[in-house]
Amino acid sequence: MPSYQTLLVDVTDGVCTITLNRPDVYNAFNEQMKKELNDALKEAEKDQAARCLVIRGAGDKAFCSGQDLKEHSGLKRSLKESLEKSYNPMIRKIRTMEKPVIGMINGVAAGAGCSLALACDMRIMSNTAKLIEVFIRIGLVPDSGSHWFLSRLVGMAKAFEYAATGRDISAEEAERVGLVNKVVPPDKLEEETMTLAKNFAKAPTKAIGLIKRTLNKSLASDLDMILEYEALMQQIASETQDHQEGVSAFIGKRPASFQGR
């Protein structure tokens, strides 16, 4: 993996951990970090040693507070261009990458930082953290996929509430409505997240990628289309080495040793 100015990247035991490393500004996105995160995601996708990704924020106050508003203060710029160039590609990469991506929400996740968290496949959250669709507070609309994720995770009424009020969403509420998978005390967050990540890193990665691909497709498909697509994905899965290993381990009554191939 390359070295970065605004990120810390580590690959250990099959887990690629990407840490947003601007804790002095609550890990807000500047142009450098947007560029580097897009690059790091591409590298992680290609790296066969990385079978699961964890995205987290440095420090104990923030996962990511969204766009660094001070960077372009007083300058006129196109937000549409910024989204199309930087934010949208990173969200697409997380959603289409055929590896599990876990958001480790250690602190506030606001604005584009909230969207980044919602784009992950699973989210483990500190009970002191919070989510905020903060855009409305400065007269903007949610972006980086938040409309898409919110409406599917919590339904239209709650999605409208969170987007149009911009109120803080506590960890307890986030878990209750289905925005996050699990809430744990701050001192257990890393342990819980890495246990999950290491389990995924030992799982049949190809099958997980096909599950992710099929779930994405199901959101815009009817049942008949998905039944046909599942059959196609199942055929692809059946031809992997991990499937052969799984069957052999089952018959031999031993733990499977999946290699992600």
C-alpha positions as YAML, in Angstrom:
chain: A
units: angstrom
residues:
- id: 1
  name: MET
  ca: [0.00, 0.00, 0.00]
- id: 2
  name: PRO
  ca: [1.24, 3.55, -0.73]
- id: 3
  name: SER
  ca: [1.81, 5.99, 2.12]
- id: 4
  name: TYR
  ca: [-0.58, 8.92, 2.55]
- id: 5
  name: GLN
  ca: [-0.63, 12.33, 4.19]
- id: 6
  name: THR
  ca: [-4.19, 12.17, 5.54]
- id: 7
  name: LEU
  ca: [-4.76, 8.43, 5.95]
- id: 8
  name: LEU
  ca: [-3.20, 5.56, 7.85]
- id: 9
  name: VAL
  ca: [-3.47, 2.25, 6.01]
- id: 10
  name: ASP
  ca: [-2.55, -1.14, 7.42]
- id: 11
  name: VAL
  ca: [-3.10, -4.69, 6.15]
- id: 12
  name: THR
  ca: [-2.82, -7.35, 8.86]
- id: 13
  name: ASP
  ca: [-4.37, -10.83, 9.05]
- id: 14
  name: GLY
  ca: [-6.39, -10.23, 5.91]
- id: 15
  name: VAL
  ca: [-7.92, -6.98, 7.21]
- id: 16
  name: CYS
  ca: [-7.18, -3.64, 5.55]
- id: 17
  name: THR
  ca: [-7.76, -0.83, 8.05]
- id: 18
  name: ILE
  ca: [-8.11, 2.66, 6.59]
- id: 19
  name: THR
  ca: [-7.95, 5.39, 9.23]
- id: 20
  name: LEU
  ca: [-9.06, 8.92, 8.35]
- id: 21
  name: ASN
  ca: [-6.25, 10.82, 10.00]
- id: 22
  name: ARG
  ca: [-7.14, 14.48, 10.52]
- id: 23
  name: PRO
  ca: [-8.25, 14.32, 14.18]
- id: 24
  name: ASP
  ca: [-7.57, 18.03, 14.80]
- id: 25
  name: VAL
  ca: [-10.52, 18.85, 12.48]
- id: 26
  name: TYR
  ca: [-12.70, 15.86, 13.39]
- id: 27
  name: ASN
  ca: [-11.35, 13.95, 10.38]
- id: 28
  name: ALA
  ca: [-13.08, 16.32, 7.97]
- id: 29
  name: PHE
  ca: [-12.54, 15.83, 4.25]
- id: 30
  name: ASN
  ca: [-10.16, 18.20, 2.51]
- id: 31
  name: GLU
  ca: [-9.17, 17.81, -1.13]
- id: 32
  name: GLN
  ca: [-6.12, 15.76, -0.21]
- id: 33
  name: MET
  ca: [-8.06, 13.27, 1.89]
- id: 34
  name: LYS
  ca: [-10.75, 12.82, -0.74]
- id: 35
  name: LYS
  ca: [-8.10, 12.06, -3.35]
- id: 36
  name: GLU
  ca: [-6.22, 9.72, -1.04]
- id: 37
  name: LEU
  ca: [-9.30, 7.81, 0.14]
- id: 38
  name: ASN
  ca: [-10.35, 7.18, -3.45]
- id: 39
  name: ASP
  ca: [-6.86, 5.86, -4.17]
- id: 40
  name: ALA
  ca: [-6.70, 3.74, -1.01]
- id: 41
  name: LEU
  ca: [-10.04, 2.11, -1.81]
- id: 42
  name: LYS
  ca: [-8.84, 1.23, -5.31]
- id: 43
  name: GLU
  ca: [-5.64, -0.24, -3.90]
- id: 44
  name: ALA
  ca: [-7.53, -2.25, -1.28]
- id: 45
  name: GLU
  ca: [-9.85, -3.63, -3.92]
- id: 46
  name: LYS
  ca: [-6.87, -4.91, -5.93]
- id: 47
  name: ASP
  ca: [-4.90, -6.23, -2.94]
- id: 48
  name: GLN
  ca: [-5.52, -9.98, -2.65]
- id: 49
  name: ALA
  ca: [-4.15, -9.91, 0.90]
- id: 50
  name: ALA
  ca: [-6.99, -7.58, 1.92]
- id: 51
  name: ARG
  ca: [-10.12, -9.70, 2.28]
- id: 52
  name: CYS
  ca: [-12.04, -7.30, 4.51]
- id: 53
  name: LEU
  ca: [-11.88, -3.51, 4.95]
- id: 54
  name: VAL
  ca: [-12.40, -1.44, 8.08]
- id: 55
  name: ILE
  ca: [-12.86, 2.32, 7.78]
- id: 56
  name: ARG
  ca: [-12.40, 4.33, 10.97]
- id: 57
  name: GLY
  ca: [-11.49, 7.79, 12.22]
- id: 58
  name: ALA
  ca: [-8.39, 8.78, 14.18]
- id: 59
  name: GLY
  ca: [-8.85, 9.89, 17.78]
- id: 60
  name: ASP
  ca: [-11.89, 9.39, 19.96]
- id: 61
  name: LYS
  ca: [-14.11, 12.30, 18.91]
- id: 62
  name: ALA
  ca: [-14.99, 11.71, 15.27]
- id: 63
  name: PHE
  ca: [-15.38, 9.13, 12.55]
- id: 64
  name: CYS
  ca: [-15.65, 11.90, 9.96]
- id: 65
  name: SER
  ca: [-17.35, 15.29, 10.23]
- id: 66
  name: GLY
  ca: [-17.86, 15.66, 6.48]
- id: 67
  name: GLN
  ca: [-16.48, 18.38, 4.24]
- id: 68
  name: ASP
  ca: [-13.92, 20.77, 5.75]
- id: 69
  name: LEU
  ca: [-15.88, 23.99, 5.21]
- id: 70
  name: LYS
  ca: [-12.90, 26.18, 6.07]
- id: 71
  name: GLU
  ca: [-10.85, 24.87, 3.15]
- id: 72
  name: HIS
  ca: [-12.92, 26.71, 0.54]
- id: 73
  name: SER
  ca: [-14.28, 29.50, 2.74]
- id: 74
  name: GLY
  ca: [-15.06, 32.57, 0.67]
- id: 75
  name: LEU
  ca: [-14.38, 30.82, -2.64]
- id: 76
  name: LYS
  ca: [-17.09, 30.09, -5.18]
- id: 77
  name: ARG
  ca: [-16.97, 26.50, -6.35]
- id: 78
  name: SER
  ca: [-19.25, 23.90, -7.93]
- id: 79
  name: LEU
  ca: [-20.54, 21.42, -5.37]
- id: 80
  name: LYS
  ca: [-21.87, 19.30, -8.23]
- id: 81
  name: GLU
  ca: [-18.38, 19.04, -9.68]
- id: 82
  name: SER
  ca: [-16.91, 18.22, -6.26]
- id: 83
  name: LEU
  ca: [-19.42, 15.41, -5.74]
- id: 84
  name: GLU
  ca: [-18.94, 13.94, -9.20]
- id: 85
  name: LYS
  ca: [-15.14, 14.12, -8.97]
- id: 86
  name: SER
  ca: [-14.49, 13.01, -5.39]
- id: 87
  name: TYR
  ca: [-17.36, 11.88, -3.20]
- id: 88
  name: ASN
  ca: [-19.47, 9.86, -5.62]
- id: 89
  name: PRO
  ca: [-16.56, 7.66, -6.81]
- id: 90
  name: MET
  ca: [-15.63, 6.68, -3.24]
- id: 91
  name: ILE
  ca: [-19.23, 5.76, -2.41]
- id: 92
  name: ARG
  ca: [-19.55, 3.73, -5.61]
- id: 93
  name: LYS
  ca: [-16.26, 1.96, -4.90]
- id: 94
  name: ILE
  ca: [-17.37, 0.89, -1.42]
- id: 95
  name: ARG
  ca: [-20.72, -0.38, -2.72]
- id: 96
  name: THR
  ca: [-19.32, -2.25, -5.74]
- id: 97
  name: MET
  ca: [-16.15, -3.62, -4.13]
- id: 98
  name: GLU
  ca: [-16.71, -7.36, -3.75]
- id: 99
  name: LYS
  ca: [-15.22, -7.46, -0.27]
- id: 100
  name: PRO
  ca: [-16.96, -6.73, 3.04]
- id: 101
  name: VAL
  ca: [-16.48, -3.16, 4.28]
- id: 102
  name: ILE
  ca: [-17.08, -2.34, 7.95]
- id: 103
  name: GLY
  ca: [-17.54, 1.17, 9.29]
- id: 104
  name: MET
  ca: [-16.07, 1.54, 12.78]
- id: 105
  name: ILE
  ca: [-17.92, 4.61, 14.07]
- id: 106
  name: ASN
  ca: [-15.85, 5.85, 16.97]
- id: 107
  name: GLY
  ca: [-17.32, 9.35, 17.16]
- id: 108
  name: VAL
  ca: [-19.47, 11.81, 15.26]
- id: 109
  name: ALA
  ca: [-20.27, 10.90, 11.65]
- id: 110
  name: ALA
  ca: [-21.77, 13.98, 10.03]
- id: 111
  name: GLY
  ca: [-22.59, 15.12, 6.50]
- id: 112
  name: ALA
  ca: [-20.51, 13.25, 3.95]
- id: 113
  name: GLY
  ca: [-18.98, 11.39, 6.89]
- id: 114
  name: CYS
  ca: [-22.43, 10.03, 7.72]
- id: 115
  name: SER
  ca: [-22.89, 9.04, 4.07]
- id: 116
  name: LEU
  ca: [-19.50, 7.29, 4.14]
- id: 117
  name: ALA
  ca: [-20.56, 5.30, 7.18]
- id: 118
  name: LEU
  ca: [-23.91, 4.37, 5.64]
- id: 119
  name: ALA
  ca: [-22.17, 3.16, 2.46]
- id: 120
  name: CYS
  ca: [-20.33, 0.45, 4.42]
- id: 121
  name: ASP
  ca: [-21.78, -3.06, 4.48]
- id: 122
  name: MET
  ca: [-21.91, -3.14, 8.27]
- id: 123
  name: ARG
  ca: [-21.47, -0.53, 11.00]
- id: 124
  name: ILE
  ca: [-20.24, -1.04, 14.55]
- id: 125
  name: MET
  ca: [-20.77, 2.08, 16.66]
- id: 126
  name: SER
  ca: [-19.52, 3.41, 19.97]
- id: 127
  name: ASN
  ca: [-22.36, 4.18, 22.36]
- id: 128
  name: THR
  ca: [-20.98, 7.72, 22.70]
- id: 129
  name: ALA
  ca: [-20.96, 8.37, 18.94]
- id: 130
  name: LYS
  ca: [-23.70, 9.95, 16.86]
- id: 131
  name: LEU
  ca: [-24.84, 10.28, 13.26]
- id: 132
  name: ILE
  ca: [-25.95, 13.62, 11.83]
- id: 133
  name: GLU
  ca: [-27.33, 14.44, 8.39]
- id: 134
  name: VAL
  ca: [-26.05, 17.93, 9.04]
- id: 135
  name: PHE
  ca: [-26.56, 19.38, 5.53]
- id: 136
  name: ILE
  ca: [-29.87, 21.12, 6.27]
- id: 137
  name: ARG
  ca: [-28.17, 23.16, 8.99]
- id: 138
  name: ILE
  ca: [-26.30, 25.07, 6.28]
- id: 139
  name: GLY
  ca: [-29.12, 25.08, 3.74]
- id: 140
  name: LEU
  ca: [-28.00, 22.07, 1.71]
- id: 141
  name: VAL
  ca: [-29.43, 18.65, 0.89]
- id: 142
  name: PRO
  ca: [-27.82, 15.34, 1.87]
- id: 143
  name: ASP
  ca: [-25.41, 13.99, -0.72]
- id: 144
  name: SER
  ca: [-22.90, 11.18, -1.27]
- id: 145
  name: GLY
  ca: [-25.75, 8.67, -1.37]
- id: 146
  name: SER
  ca: [-27.52, 9.54, 1.89]
- id: 147
  name: HIS
  ca: [-30.99, 9.79, 0.28]
- id: 148
  name: TRP
  ca: [-30.51, 6.31, -1.19]
- id: 149
  name: PHE
  ca: [-29.15, 4.69, 1.97]
- id: 150
  name: LEU
  ca: [-31.53, 6.33, 4.45]
- id: 151
  name: SER
  ca: [-34.73, 5.52, 2.58]
- id: 152
  name: ARG
  ca: [-33.73, 1.87, 2.26]
- id: 153
  name: LEU
  ca: [-32.46, 1.45, 5.81]
- id: 154
  name: VAL
  ca: [-35.21, 3.23, 7.75]
- id: 155
  name: GLY
  ca: [-38.07, 3.97, 5.33]
- id: 156
  name: MET
  ca: [-39.27, 7.22, 3.78]
- id: 157
  name: ALA
  ca: [-40.75, 8.90, 6.85]
- id: 158
  name: LYS
  ca: [-37.66, 8.46, 9.03]
- id: 159
  name: ALA
  ca: [-35.37, 9.27, 6.10]
- id: 160
  name: PHE
  ca: [-37.23, 12.57, 5.61]
- id: 161
  name: GLU
  ca: [-37.06, 13.29, 9.34]
- id: 162
  name: TYR
  ca: [-33.30, 12.77, 9.56]
- id: 163
  name: ALA
  ca: [-32.57, 14.66, 6.31]
- id: 164
  name: ALA
  ca: [-34.96, 17.58, 6.84]
- id: 165
  name: THR
  ca: [-34.32, 18.20, 10.54]
- id: 166
  name: GLY
  ca: [-30.60, 17.42, 10.69]
- id: 167
  name: ARG
  ca: [-30.97, 16.39, 14.30]
- id: 168
  name: ASP
  ca: [-28.43, 14.26, 16.14]
- id: 169
  name: ILE
  ca: [-29.07, 10.50, 15.97]
- id: 170
  name: SER
  ca: [-27.78, 8.77, 19.08]
- id: 171
  name: ALA
  ca: [-26.10, 5.38, 18.95]
- id: 172
  name: GLU
  ca: [-29.06, 3.82, 20.77]
- id: 173
  name: GLU
  ca: [-31.52, 5.20, 18.21]
- id: 174
  name: ALA
  ca: [-29.26, 4.29, 15.28]
- id: 175
  name: GLU
  ca: [-29.21, 0.67, 16.42]
- id: 176
  name: ARG
  ca: [-32.94, 0.61, 17.13]
- id: 177
  name: VAL
  ca: [-33.96, 1.86, 13.68]
- id: 178
  name: GLY
  ca: [-31.40, -0.25, 11.81]
- id: 179
  name: LEU
  ca: [-28.82, 2.35, 10.81]
- id: 180
  name: VAL
  ca: [-26.06, 0.40, 12.55]
- id: 181
  name: ASN
  ca: [-25.58, -3.30, 13.29]
- id: 182
  name: LYS
  ca: [-24.20, -3.11, 16.81]
- id: 183
  name: VAL
  ca: [-23.47, -0.57, 19.52]
- id: 184
  name: VAL
  ca: [-20.72, -1.18, 22.07]
- id: 185
  name: PRO
  ca: [-18.86, 0.82, 24.76]
- id: 186
  name: PRO
  ca: [-15.93, 2.88, 23.44]
- id: 187
  name: ASP
  ca: [-13.35, 0.61, 25.05]
- id: 188
  name: LYS
  ca: [-14.81, -2.41, 23.26]
- id: 189
  name: LEU
  ca: [-15.28, -0.83, 19.83]
- id: 190
  name: GLU
  ca: [-11.96, -1.80, 18.26]
- id: 191
  name: GLU
  ca: [-12.05, -5.31, 19.69]
- id: 192
  name: GLU
  ca: [-15.60, -5.97, 18.46]
- id: 193
  name: THR
  ca: [-14.93, -4.49, 15.04]
- id: 194
  name: MET
  ca: [-11.68, -6.36, 14.48]
- id: 195
  name: THR
  ca: [-13.18, -9.66, 15.64]
- id: 196
  name: LEU
  ca: [-15.88, -9.27, 13.00]
- id: 197
  name: ALA
  ca: [-13.35, -8.15, 10.38]
- id: 198
  name: LYS
  ca: [-11.00, -11.07, 11.04]
- id: 199
  name: ASN
  ca: [-13.91, -13.52, 10.76]
- id: 200
  name: PHE
  ca: [-14.78, -12.00, 7.38]
- id: 201
  name: ALA
  ca: [-11.10, -12.19, 6.35]
- id: 202
  name: LYS
  ca: [-11.25, -15.96, 6.86]
- id: 203
  name: ALA
  ca: [-14.57, -16.37, 5.07]
- id: 204
  name: PRO
  ca: [-15.19, -17.31, 1.40]
- id: 205
  name: THR
  ca: [-14.53, -13.85, -0.03]
- id: 206
  name: LYS
  ca: [-15.81, -14.60, -3.52]
- id: 207
  name: ALA
  ca: [-19.18, -15.72, -2.16]
- id: 208
  name: ILE
  ca: [-19.44, -12.62, 0.02]
- id: 209
  name: GLY
  ca: [-18.72, -10.49, -3.04]
- id: 210
  name: LEU
  ca: [-21.48, -12.24, -4.96]
- id: 211
  name: ILE
  ca: [-23.89, -11.71, -2.04]
- id: 212
  name: LYS
  ca: [-23.07, -8.00, -2.06]
- id: 213
  name: ARG
  ca: [-23.52, -7.83, -5.83]
- id: 214
  name: THR
  ca: [-26.90, -9.58, -5.66]
- id: 215
  name: LEU
  ca: [-28.20, -7.46, -2.77]
- id: 216
  name: ASN
  ca: [-27.29, -4.30, -4.70]
- id: 217
  name: LYS
  ca: [-29.15, -5.61, -7.74]
- id: 218
  name: SER
  ca: [-32.17, -6.67, -5.67]
- id: 219
  name: LEU
  ca: [-32.92, -3.06, -4.74]
- id: 220
  name: ALA
  ca: [-34.01, -2.34, -8.30]
- id: 221
  name: SER
  ca: [-35.36, -5.78, -9.32]
- id: 222
  name: ASP
  ca: [-38.52, -7.81, -9.04]
- id: 223
  name: LEU
  ca: [-38.59, -11.34, -7.60]
- id: 224
  name: ASP
  ca: [-38.41, -13.15, -10.95]
- id: 225
  name: MET
  ca: [-35.35, -11.16, -11.98]
- id: 226
  name: ILE
  ca: [-33.60, -11.93, -8.69]
- id: 227
  name: LEU
  ca: [-34.46, -15.63, -8.85]
- id: 228
  name: GLU
  ca: [-32.73, -15.78, -12.24]
- id: 229
  name: TYR
  ca: [-29.80, -13.68, -11.03]
- id: 230
  name: GLU
  ca: [-29.36, -15.82, -7.90]
- id: 231
  name: ALA
  ca: [-29.14, -18.91, -10.08]
- id: 232
  name: LEU
  ca: [-26.37, -17.28, -12.12]
- id: 233
  name: MET
  ca: [-24.48, -16.16, -8.99]
- id: 234
  name: GLN
  ca: [-24.85, -19.61, -7.46]
- id: 235
  name: GLN
  ca: [-23.29, -21.18, -10.53]
- id: 236
  name: ILE
  ca: [-20.33, -18.79, -10.27]
- id: 237
  name: ALA
  ca: [-19.97, -19.52, -6.54]
- id: 238
  name: SER
  ca: [-20.08, -23.26, -7.14]
- id: 239
  name: GLU
  ca: [-17.00, -23.02, -9.36]
- id: 240
  name: THR
  ca: [-14.79, -21.38, -6.71]
- id: 241
  name: GLN
  ca: [-12.04, -23.14, -4.78]
- id: 242
  name: ASP
  ca: [-13.67, -22.04, -1.55]
- id: 243
  name: HIS
  ca: [-16.86, -23.93, -2.41]
- id: 244
  name: GLN
  ca: [-14.85, -27.10, -3.01]
- id: 245
  name: GLU
  ca: [-13.04, -26.57, 0.28]
- id: 246
  name: GLY
  ca: [-16.32, -25.95, 2.10]
- id: 247
  name: VAL
  ca: [-17.84, -29.19, 0.84]
- id: 248
  name: SER
  ca: [-14.66, -31.14, 1.59]
- id: 249
  name: ALA
  ca: [-14.51, -29.72, 5.12]
- id: 250
  name: PHE
  ca: [-18.19, -30.48, 5.73]
- id: 251
  name: ILE
  ca: [-17.82, -34.09, 4.61]
- id: 252
  name: GLY
  ca: [-14.58, -34.45, 6.55]
- id: 253
  name: LYS
  ca: [-16.14, -32.89, 9.66]
- id: 254
  name: ARG
  ca: [-13.36, -30.34, 10.01]
- id: 255
  name: PRO
  ca: [-13.19, -26.53, 9.97]
- id: 256
  name: ALA
  ca: [-12.97, -25.08, 6.48]
- id: 257
  name: SER
  ca: [-9.85, -23.18, 5.47]
- id: 258
  name: PHE
  ca: [-11.09, -20.64, 2.93]
- id: 259
  name: GLN
  ca: [-8.54, -18.79, 0.80]
- id: 260
  name: GLY
  ca: [-10.79, -16.22, -0.83]
- id: 261
  name: ARG
  ca: [-10.55, -17.86, -4.24]
...
